[in-house]
Amino acid sequence: MNTFHSPAPFLLESGETLPEIDIAYHTYGTLNDNKDNVVWVCHALTANSDVKDWWPHTVEAGCFLDPERWFVVCANILGSCYGSTGPTSINPATGEPYYGDFPKLTIRDIVKAHIQLADALGIEHIHTLVGSSVGGFQAIEWAAMQPERFDSLVFLATSPKASPWSIAIDETQRMAILSDKTYGERRQDAGRDGLAAARAIGLLTYRGPWGYNRTQQDPPSDSIPNTHRACTYQQYQGEKLCRRFDAYSYMAILDAFDTHDIGRGRGGIAEALSRINAHATVIGITTDIIFTPDEMRQLAAMLPNAEYFELQSEFGHDGFLVEHRKLNEILLPRI
């Protein structure tokens, strides 16, 4: 992992200022002499900048993020706890972590930090920008901010605006965290039980009934079960997230998620998308209940130069993480 440090004040869309920022990032492959082989990946909610860690079988020879061909970059988002400035970072003004004092972020703030990093790395032009889920929010926003910077775009299981449905999912998770009476205490493990519950809620929407019914069936038995495989799975996944993430960072990113609106200040969604002329590959997932195939088709229809594909999967929104072979079939000819 590398870290870019900017000592200059970072003005947020809200008008608040971070006195300085760190951006953690990973790179794979080699930047060629012409600097025209960059593929930039924007990550989702609780992922990190190490694409190989969270997106299996993509940063490999013969895959769409082949490091022998591309210089792949991924930056950890502001608000996270994986090396970029977030709620558990030290506030220079106090010498203590921000925790609940961390200012509100927007998707545009996160993209502004990406732009600073790209400029610092001397990357003026990006061949392909890839974003899935919340990473897609970032990719769509960046394409609207700097449409001339990209040759091609990949928008996967995402949206040009946070919908009421997706905001409701986030609010339900926030309610779970806020119900934990330890949330608000100035320690990194505050709200841990609430975070576990929030993760369990989120997973229902990531996988949907198809994924659960395929993978979490109880084994056949003539006895009344004491528990169920689906129950222990939910508990395990909540505990697993708590081992690597914190409630303050989770809340910061959920709040930023809900600010996403490509049309804000640009004359509406259709007008904003009409400015994006780079070729866009838009991919919906058949069983995604967060960003439905119908929404993805609408996104593709509003882009001037887009192809739409539908990824067949039983794993819901998480299909983009699971169906790497199908993704490679779609993306290898187009990146």
C-alpha angles and dihedrals in degrees: 000000000000127000129213113202123198113189092191121100111266112218114214126211089249091061093252120120135221106213091221138348140218121202118195115207144170129211130195128193128007130298107235125228093262092048089224101120100077121135112183119200122201112204132219135244108303100009125112136221093272101093092183088060098056105021107055121208096007104096093055139104110283094017129109092262093045107168090205088065106025138047098226119200129185125176125201109239126246110261094038128112098227100094104298122102111283143137094298093050120104114266104224090211093061106019089232134094117279096230107158092359092069108121122247115268133205130204087252090058090053091050091047088059090050089053092052090052094047090050091048090052090052092244105146097163131035120204096203133007114202125193133167128186108333085357086061089055088057093045094050091047093048091048089054093047096047109014092164093060097073137063095193141005137208117202111184127182094338143106143227089238137023104255125220087250094055091044089051089054089052093047091053089054091048089051089055092052094045091051088065104092092210092063108107095037112123099248132097096242094052113130092017096145091046090051091052090052091046091053091050090052091048093051091059089063095040095056105022124195095303095060094044095046090051099047109024105052116138114243115256112275140160090213128085105255120238090211139355133245090237090055095052090044091056092047093047094049092050092050091044093057091048089058092060107024140042133226095239093057091044091054092046092055094043089053091049090048091059093054092063113123118141090195098056107120092354102086096268137307098293093049092048094049092047088068093061105092101164116108109270127201107203117194126190126186118229095226100035108129095180098055104017124209089248090057090048091052089051090052092052091048092056094051115088095223111025141136120203125213131176120216113213109222141146091208099081119213089349088064089097088063095044106037099064094145092055091045091053090052090055100039107035093075092044107047 
